[in-house]
Amino acid sequence: MAHGGYSESDRNTEAARAHPLHLPPVPPKAVAAVAAKVCPGFVAGGVMRRTPKSVLMTGSLGRNPVVVKFLADDSPHWVQRFRHEISAYRAFTRQRPPVRVPRLFGADPERRVLVLEHVPGRPVAVERHPGAALSRADIRAVLHAFGSLNTWKPPAGSFHAAFDYLPRVDRYHRLSLLTDRDASDLAQLLRGLSRMPLQLCHGDALFSNVLLTSGGPALVDWEFVGYHLPGYDLAVLWSLLARDPLTRRHIVQAAQQGGSFARDAFLVNLMLVLVREIRMHDGHATGEEDRRLLRRLHDDCATVRRAVRAAVGTH
């Protein structure tokens, strides 16, 4: 199915997201100094966002407002992801995608720094799982942005397959995240999809990674871009919208427009995405809201499991 890309590091992705490192904070002056080495003339602004993994700093380069992304976590997994993101922005420089992305000004994977155009706008939502239904206009913008990306055909070799589907199913099965029946059903659907063309996907279609600007939506954070079975980005969006059943229905309709194979691909993606979400949150549900979220994810997984079995029954 999918081959190449970064399948070997995928198992570290979920662990890294579920168990963020508590590293000593990187001083803003140190970030600014590294950025100035990569882009001479850089003038620092302020810290925009700080997480255990990275630091975002505003600034300017000549007349251009920029954002510096500094990778604070030097673990091999995140260094690899950061290199992948730099490669993506360089590919976008060679051929612009049909959706707005920040312009690349400079990057140095060894110094773990990326200097990008500062795109003025607001994220569609800041929560991973939005606490309320989003506006219809925002949803239309999100679906249009990812739809445009998913139909783009970049030059050959620009991106690779994101992961191997069958090994991922096997791994989740070994971890008891999938039942014997789940693994068998997914494997059967994947056999039927073995010749289906892959689709370029953002890979981390969170609402916080979509900025709404005066010129339309812009997509940021390209650490997981790659080729997937069709509907992967839609599956991620669906998994985050438990409080918005209307948008979920629209997403299912969009995912199934390509017929039964597109439906099967979406269901495979959805099952794997939901299992990953459960794995990320299981054991870390400390409050009642976290526990409610985990229960919703399990309910969603049961719903998708029934849809997968029904799809297998049609073959």
QUIURPE-V307415 format. One record per backbone hydrogen bond with DSSP energy under -1.0 kcal/mol. CO is the residue of the C=O (numbers start at 1). NH is the residue of the N-H. E is the energy in kcal/mol with one decimal. If there is no record, write none. Layout:
co->CO nh->NH e->E
co->CO nh->NH e->E
This chain:
co->7 nh->10 e->-1.0
co->9 nh->12 e->-1.0
co->9 nh->13 e->-1.0
co->10 nh->14 e->-1.1
co->12 nh->16 e->-2.9
co->13 nh->17 e->-2.3
co->14 nh->18 e->-2.7
co->15 nh->19 e->-2.1
co->27 nh->31 e->-1.7
co->28 nh->32 e->-2.7
co->29 nh->33 e->-2.2
co->30 nh->34 e->-2.0
co->31 nh->35 e->-2.4
co->32 nh->36 e->-2.2
co->33 nh->37 e->-1.3
co->34 nh->38 e->-1.6
co->35 nh->39 e->-3.0
co->39 nh->42 e->-1.7
co->43 nh->60 e->-2.2
co->46 nh->58 e->-2.8
co->49 nh->56 e->-3.3
co->53 nh->72 e->-1.8
co->53 nh->73 e->-1.8
co->54 nh->51 e->-2.9
co->55 nh->70 e->-2.9
co->56 nh->48 e->-2.9
co->56 nh->49 e->-1.5
co->57 nh->68 e->-3.4
co->58 nh->45 e->-2.9
co->59 nh->66 e->-2.4
co->60 nh->43 e->-2.7
co->61 nh->64 e->-1.9
co->64 nh->61 e->-2.7
co->65 nh->118 e->-2.4
co->66 nh->59 e->-1.6
co->67 nh->116 e->-2.8
co->68 nh->57 e->-2.4
co->69 nh->114 e->-1.9
co->70 nh->55 e->-2.4
co->75 nh->79 e->-2.4
co->76 nh->80 e->-2.2
co->77 nh->81 e->-2.1
co->78 nh->82 e->-2.5
co->79 nh->83 e->-2.3
co->80 nh->84 e->-2.1
co->81 nh->85 e->-2.2
co->82 nh->86 e->-2.3
co->83 nh->87 e->-2.4
co->84 nh->88 e->-2.0
co->85 nh->89 e->-2.3
co->86 nh->90 e->-2.2
co->87 nh->91 e->-2.1
co->88 nh->92 e->-2.2
co->89 nh->93 e->-1.4
co->90 nh->94 e->-1.5
co->91 nh->95 e->-2.1
co->100 nh->219 e->-2.4
co->103 nh->117 e->-2.7
co->106 nh->115 e->-3.3
co->108 nh->113 e->-1.8
co->112 nh->71 e->-2.4
co->113 nh->108 e->-2.4
co->114 nh->69 e->-3.2
co->115 nh->105 e->-2.7
co->115 nh->106 e->-1.6
co->116 nh->67 e->-2.9
co->122 nh->212 e->-3.3
co->135 nh->139 e->-2.4
co->136 nh->140 e->-2.5
co->137 nh->141 e->-2.1
co->138 nh->142 e->-2.4
co->139 nh->143 e->-2.8
co->140 nh->144 e->-2.3
co->141 nh->145 e->-2.2
co->142 nh->146 e->-2.4
co->143 nh->147 e->-2.2
co->144 nh->148 e->-2.4
co->145 nh->149 e->-2.0
co->146 nh->150 e->-2.7
co->147 nh->151 e->-1.2
co->149 nh->152 e->-1.6
co->155 nh->158 e->-2.0
co->160 nh->227 e->-2.4
co->164 nh->168 e->-1.4
co->165 nh->169 e->-2.4
co->166 nh->170 e->-2.7
co->167 nh->171 e->-2.4
co->168 nh->172 e->-2.6
co->169 nh->173 e->-2.2
co->170 nh->174 e->-2.5
co->171 nh->175 e->-1.8
co->172 nh->177 e->-2.8
co->172 nh->178 e->-1.0
co->173 nh->176 e->-1.8
co->179 nh->183 e->-2.6
co->180 nh->184 e->-2.3
co->181 nh->185 e->-2.9
co->182 nh->186 e->-2.9
co->183 nh->187 e->-2.2
co->184 nh->188 e->-2.0
co->185 nh->189 e->-2.3
co->186 nh->190 e->-2.6
co->187 nh->191 e->-1.9
co->188 nh->192 e->-1.5
co->191 nh->194 e->-1.1
co->193 nh->196 e->-1.9
co->199 nh->228 e->-2.7
co->201 nh->226 e->-2.1
co->204 nh->206 e->-3.0
co->206 nh->209 e->-1.3
co->207 nh->124 e->-1.2
co->207 nh->210 e->-1.3
co->209 nh->220 e->-2.1
co->210 nh->124 e->-1.9
co->211 nh->218 e->-2.6
co->212 nh->122 e->-1.7
co->213 nh->216 e->-1.6
co->216 nh->213 e->-1.1
co->218 nh->211 e->-3.1
co->226 nh->201 e->-2.8
co->227 nh->162 e->-2.8
co->228 nh->199 e->-3.7
co->229 nh->232 e->-1.0
co->231 nh->235 e->-2.2
co->232 nh->236 e->-2.2
co->233 nh->237 e->-2.3
co->234 nh->238 e->-2.7
co->235 nh->239 e->-2.2
co->237 nh->240 e->-1.0
co->238 nh->241 e->-1.6
co->241 nh->244 e->-2.0
co->244 nh->248 e->-1.9
co->245 nh->249 e->-2.0
co->246 nh->250 e->-1.8
co->247 nh->251 e->-2.5
co->248 nh->252 e->-2.4
co->249 nh->253 e->-2.3
co->250 nh->254 e->-2.5
co->251 nh->255 e->-2.6
co->252 nh->256 e->-1.6
co->256 nh->259 e->-1.9
co->259 nh->263 e->-2.2
co->260 nh->264 e->-2.5
co->261 nh->265 e->-2.5
co->262 nh->266 e->-2.3
co->263 nh->267 e->-2.3
co->264 nh->268 e->-2.4
co->265 nh->269 e->-2.6
co->266 nh->270 e->-2.9
co->267 nh->271 e->-2.6
co->268 nh->272 e->-2.1
co->269 nh->273 e->-2.7
co->270 nh->274 e->-2.5
co->271 nh->275 e->-2.2
co->272 nh->276 e->-2.1
co->273 nh->277 e->-2.4
co->274 nh->278 e->-2.6
co->275 nh->279 e->-2.5
co->276 nh->280 e->-2.4
co->277 nh->281 e->-1.9
co->278 nh->282 e->-2.7
co->281 nh->284 e->-2.1
co->284 nh->286 e->-1.4
co->287 nh->291 e->-2.1
co->288 nh->292 e->-2.4
co->289 nh->293 e->-2.3
co->290 nh->294 e->-2.3
co->291 nh->295 e->-2.2
co->292 nh->296 e->-2.4
co->293 nh->297 e->-2.4
co->294 nh->298 e->-2.2
co->295 nh->299 e->-2.4
co->296 nh->300 e->-2.8
co->297 nh->301 e->-2.5
co->298 nh->302 e->-2.1
co->299 nh->303 e->-2.1
co->300 nh->304 e->-2.6
co->301 nh->305 e->-2.5
co->302 nh->306 e->-1.8
co->303 nh->307 e->-1.7
co->304 nh->308 e->-2.7
co->305 nh->309 e->-2.2
co->306 nh->310 e->-2.1
co->307 nh->311 e->-2.2
co->308 nh->312 e->-2.5
co->309 nh->313 e->-1.8
co->312 nh->315 e->-1.5
